[in-house]
Amino acid sequence: MSTVRMSANLQYDIAREAKNTYDKANPEREFSSDMGNKVYDKYLKEKFEAIQTFLLSKENVSVLQRRCVQLKPIKHLNIELKYSDIEEQMDYDGNAAMEIVEKRMLFQFDVSNREIIGLLSKDPSNDYHDYVNVEFTLDITGVSTDDEDPSRDNIDLNCPLIAELVSTREYNDKIYDGGREYKQKVQETIASFTTLNQALKAWPALKDFVSQSKLDKVYEKVERKAKQQQQREAIEVQEQELNSVILTASLLGD
């Protein structure tokens, strides 16, 4: 058996393959392809239609030149979701207590077949994009008492659409954290060995994280020894007969 040193590069490769294996065994949940459209239709469509009606109304014709207003398709919907939750927190003395924790999640979804009024500069040629990206913040911390922010959206976290956003992100975050923890455990485990040979003897399943070239090097002498054993067993069948001639010749020679 050839000795393969447990080098830093080998440990890195093993840990990376362990993480890949974890990800394969624990796939993340995916959002539906029309999630952007769903969020837009539920929370933005009515508002943007009201803005469009206002900008194109007769009252604004004299103030706003029509060539500075243009309907543009929405390409991406960037969502910032903010809400409060109650979680167990540890203080400096190690005591646990339930406290309100502010949560913040960011999402980006593609949007199709949706438009929004865009205000262009005086020279429309300065507007390089034929689409717009919409930034949207959902604040669902409760009933707003902040008069300085009248546009704040107070939405029930139990809304199916929002609940799907939150639950999917929390699940994927849990999977991500689990992958990091698993990778770290593997790193800590193999770090105690100076050779791959030792690690494989202690943890045979480790071979699933090791490249075939490294395994071939570890087992190359084992294979030669196995072949030697097979050859030895084949000889043993007729060894006595073969040896008898040698023995007889030796005795006669004396």
C-alpha positions as CSV (number, residue, x, y, z in Angstrom):
1,M,0.0,0.0,0.0
2,S,1.5,3.3,-1.1
3,T,1.4,6.1,1.5
4,V,-0.5,9.2,0.4
5,R,0.2,12.3,2.6
6,M,-2.9,14.2,3.9
7,S,-1.7,17.5,2.4
8,A,-3.6,20.8,2.8
9,N,-4.6,20.5,-0.9
10,L,-6.0,17.0,-0.4
11,Q,-7.9,18.1,2.6
12,Y,-9.4,21.0,0.6
13,D,-10.4,18.7,-2.2
14,I,-12.0,16.2,0.2
15,A,-13.9,19.0,2.0
16,R,-15.1,20.5,-1.3
17,E,-16.4,17.1,-2.5
18,A,-18.1,16.5,0.9
19,K,-19.9,19.8,0.4
20,N,-20.9,18.9,-3.1
21,T,-22.3,15.5,-1.9
22,Y,-24.2,17.3,0.9
23,D,-25.8,19.7,-1.6
24,K,-26.8,16.8,-3.9
25,A,-28.4,15.0,-1.0
26,N,-30.1,18.2,0.2
27,P,-31.3,20.2,-2.8
28,E,-32.6,23.7,-2.2
29,R,-36.2,24.6,-3.0
30,E,-36.8,26.6,-6.1
31,F,-39.2,29.5,-6.6
32,S,-41.8,29.1,-9.4
33,S,-40.7,30.8,-12.6
34,D,-43.7,33.2,-12.4
35,M,-43.1,34.3,-8.8
36,G,-42.0,37.8,-10.0
37,N,-45.3,38.3,-11.9
38,K,-47.3,37.0,-8.9
39,V,-45.7,39.5,-6.5
40,Y,-46.1,42.4,-9.0
41,D,-49.7,41.6,-9.6
42,K,-50.6,41.4,-6.0
43,Y,-48.7,44.3,-4.5
44,L,-47.6,46.6,-7.3
45,K,-50.0,46.5,-10.3
46,E,-52.7,48.6,-8.7
47,K,-50.3,51.2,-7.5
48,F,-48.5,51.5,-10.8
49,E,-51.7,51.7,-12.8
50,A,-52.8,54.6,-10.5
51,I,-49.4,56.3,-11.2
52,Q,-49.9,55.8,-14.9
53,T,-53.4,57.3,-14.8
54,F,-52.1,60.3,-12.9
55,L,-49.1,61.0,-15.1
56,L,-51.2,60.7,-18.3
57,S,-54.1,62.7,-17.0
58,K,-55.2,65.9,-18.6
59,E,-54.2,67.9,-15.5
60,N,-50.6,67.0,-16.1
61,V,-50.4,67.5,-19.8
62,S,-49.3,71.1,-19.5
63,V,-46.7,70.2,-16.9
64,L,-45.4,66.9,-18.1
65,Q,-44.4,66.5,-21.7
66,R,-45.6,63.2,-23.2
67,R,-42.2,62.6,-24.8
68,C,-40.7,62.4,-21.3
69,V,-43.1,59.6,-20.3
70,Q,-42.8,56.1,-21.7
71,L,-44.2,52.7,-21.0
72,K,-41.4,50.3,-20.4
73,P,-41.3,46.5,-19.8
74,I,-40.2,45.4,-16.3
75,K,-37.2,43.0,-16.5
76,H,-36.5,42.3,-12.8
77,L,-38.3,42.8,-9.6
78,N,-35.9,43.4,-6.6
79,I,-37.7,42.8,-3.3
80,E,-36.6,43.7,0.2
81,L,-38.7,41.9,2.7
82,K,-38.6,43.2,6.3
83,Y,-40.4,41.8,9.3
84,S,-40.1,41.1,13.0
85,D,-40.0,37.7,14.6
86,I,-39.6,36.4,18.1
87,E,-36.6,34.2,18.7
88,E,-34.6,32.8,21.6
89,Q,-31.5,35.0,22.2
90,M,-28.6,34.5,24.6
91,D,-27.3,37.5,26.6
92,Y,-23.7,38.1,27.7
93,D,-24.2,35.9,30.8
94,G,-25.5,33.0,28.7
95,N,-29.1,33.4,29.8
96,A,-31.8,32.7,27.2
97,A,-34.7,35.0,26.6
98,M,-37.3,35.5,23.9
99,E,-36.7,38.7,22.1
100,I,-38.0,40.5,19.0
101,V,-35.6,40.1,16.1
102,E,-35.6,42.2,12.9
103,K,-35.4,40.1,9.8
104,R,-34.4,41.2,6.3
105,M,-34.5,39.2,3.1
106,L,-33.5,40.1,-0.4
107,F,-35.0,38.5,-3.6
108,Q,-34.6,39.1,-7.3
109,F,-37.2,37.7,-9.7
110,D,-37.6,37.9,-13.5
111,V,-40.8,39.6,-14.6
112,S,-42.4,39.2,-18.0
113,N,-45.3,40.9,-19.9
114,R,-45.5,43.7,-17.3
115,E,-45.0,47.4,-17.9
116,I,-44.5,50.5,-15.9
117,I,-44.5,54.2,-16.7
118,G,-41.0,55.6,-16.9
119,L,-40.0,59.2,-16.6
120,L,-37.3,60.0,-19.0
121,S,-34.9,62.9,-19.2
122,K,-35.6,65.8,-21.6
123,D,-33.6,64.0,-24.2
124,P,-35.0,60.4,-24.4
125,S,-31.8,59.3,-26.2
126,N,-30.0,59.6,-22.8
127,D,-32.2,56.7,-21.5
128,Y,-30.1,53.7,-22.6
129,H,-32.3,50.8,-21.3
130,D,-35.5,49.5,-22.9
131,Y,-36.5,48.0,-19.6
132,V,-36.7,49.0,-15.9
133,N,-35.8,47.2,-12.6
134,V,-38.3,47.7,-9.8
135,E,-37.1,48.1,-6.2
136,F,-39.8,47.1,-3.8
137,T,-39.8,46.9,0.0
138,L,-42.4,45.0,2.0
139,D,-42.4,45.9,5.6
140,I,-44.6,43.5,7.6
141,T,-43.6,44.5,11.1
142,G,-47.1,45.4,12.1
143,V,-49.4,48.4,11.9
144,S,-47.4,51.5,11.0
145,T,-47.4,54.5,13.3
146,D,-44.7,56.3,11.3
147,D,-46.4,59.3,9.7
148,E,-43.2,60.1,7.8
149,D,-43.5,56.9,5.8
150,P,-47.1,56.8,4.5
151,S,-46.2,54.3,1.7
152,R,-45.1,51.6,4.1
153,D,-46.8,48.3,3.4
154,N,-48.1,46.5,6.4
155,I,-48.8,42.9,5.2
156,D,-49.8,39.8,7.1
157,L,-47.0,37.4,7.2
158,N,-49.6,34.6,6.8
159,C,-50.3,35.8,3.2
160,P,-49.7,32.7,1.2
161,L,-47.4,34.5,-1.3
162,I,-45.3,36.1,1.5
163,A,-45.3,32.9,3.5
164,E,-43.9,31.1,0.5
165,L,-41.1,33.6,0.1
166,V,-40.2,33.4,3.8
167,S,-40.4,29.7,4.2
168,T,-38.5,28.9,1.1
169,R,-35.7,31.3,2.0
170,E,-35.5,30.0,5.6
171,Y,-35.4,26.4,4.3
172,N,-32.6,27.2,1.8
173,D,-30.7,29.2,4.5
174,K,-31.0,26.1,6.8
175,I,-29.7,23.9,3.9
176,Y,-26.8,26.3,3.3
177,D,-25.8,26.4,7.0
178,G,-26.1,22.6,7.2
179,G,-23.7,22.3,4.2
180,R,-21.2,24.6,5.9
181,E,-21.4,22.7,9.2
182,Y,-21.0,19.3,7.4
183,K,-18.0,20.5,5.5
184,Q,-16.4,21.8,8.7
185,K,-17.0,18.5,10.5
186,V,-15.3,16.6,7.6
187,Q,-12.4,19.0,7.7
188,E,-12.0,18.6,11.4
189,T,-12.2,14.8,11.1
190,I,-9.6,14.4,8.4
191,A,-7.2,17.0,10.0
192,S,-6.3,14.5,12.7
193,F,-4.7,12.1,10.2
194,T,-1.3,12.5,8.7
195,T,-2.0,10.2,5.7
196,L,-5.0,9.3,3.6
197,N,-4.3,5.7,4.3
198,Q,-4.9,6.1,8.0
199,A,-8.1,8.1,7.3
200,L,-9.5,5.4,5.0
201,K,-8.9,2.7,7.5
202,A,-10.7,4.7,10.3
203,W,-13.5,5.9,8.0
204,P,-13.9,3.7,4.9
205,A,-16.8,5.7,3.5
206,L,-14.3,8.6,3.1
207,K,-13.4,7.1,-0.3
208,D,-16.5,8.7,-1.7
209,F,-14.9,12.1,-1.2
210,V,-11.5,11.1,-2.6
211,S,-10.5,11.3,-6.3
212,Q,-9.9,8.0,-8.1
213,S,-6.3,8.9,-8.8
214,K,-5.6,9.2,-5.1
215,L,-7.4,5.9,-4.3
216,D,-5.5,4.2,-7.1
217,K,-2.2,5.3,-5.5
218,V,-3.4,4.1,-2.1
219,Y,-4.5,0.6,-3.3
220,E,-1.9,-0.1,-6.0
221,K,0.3,-2.3,-3.7
222,V,-2.7,-3.9,-2.3
223,E,-3.7,-5.0,-5.8
224,R,-0.2,-6.4,-6.5
225,K,-0.2,-8.3,-3.2
226,A,-3.6,-9.7,-4.1
227,K,-2.3,-10.9,-7.4
228,Q,0.7,-12.4,-5.7
229,Q,-1.7,-14.3,-3.4
230,Q,-3.7,-15.6,-6.3
231,Q,-0.6,-16.8,-8.0
232,R,0.6,-18.5,-4.8
233,E,-2.8,-20.3,-4.4
234,A,-2.5,-21.6,-8.0
235,I,1.0,-23.0,-7.3
236,E,-0.1,-24.6,-4.1
237,V,-2.3,-27.0,-6.0
238,Q,0.7,-28.8,-7.6
239,E,3.4,-27.5,-5.4
240,Q,4.1,-30.8,-3.7
241,E,4.5,-32.6,-7.1
242,L,6.8,-29.9,-8.4
243,N,8.8,-29.8,-5.3
244,S,9.2,-33.6,-5.2
245,V,11.4,-33.4,-8.3
246,I,13.5,-30.7,-6.9
247,L,13.9,-32.7,-3.6
248,T,14.8,-36.0,-5.4
249,A,17.4,-34.3,-7.6
250,S,18.9,-32.7,-4.5
251,L,19.1,-36.0,-2.7
252,L,20.7,-37.8,-5.7
253,G,23.2,-35.1,-6.1
254,D,24.5,-35.7,-2.6
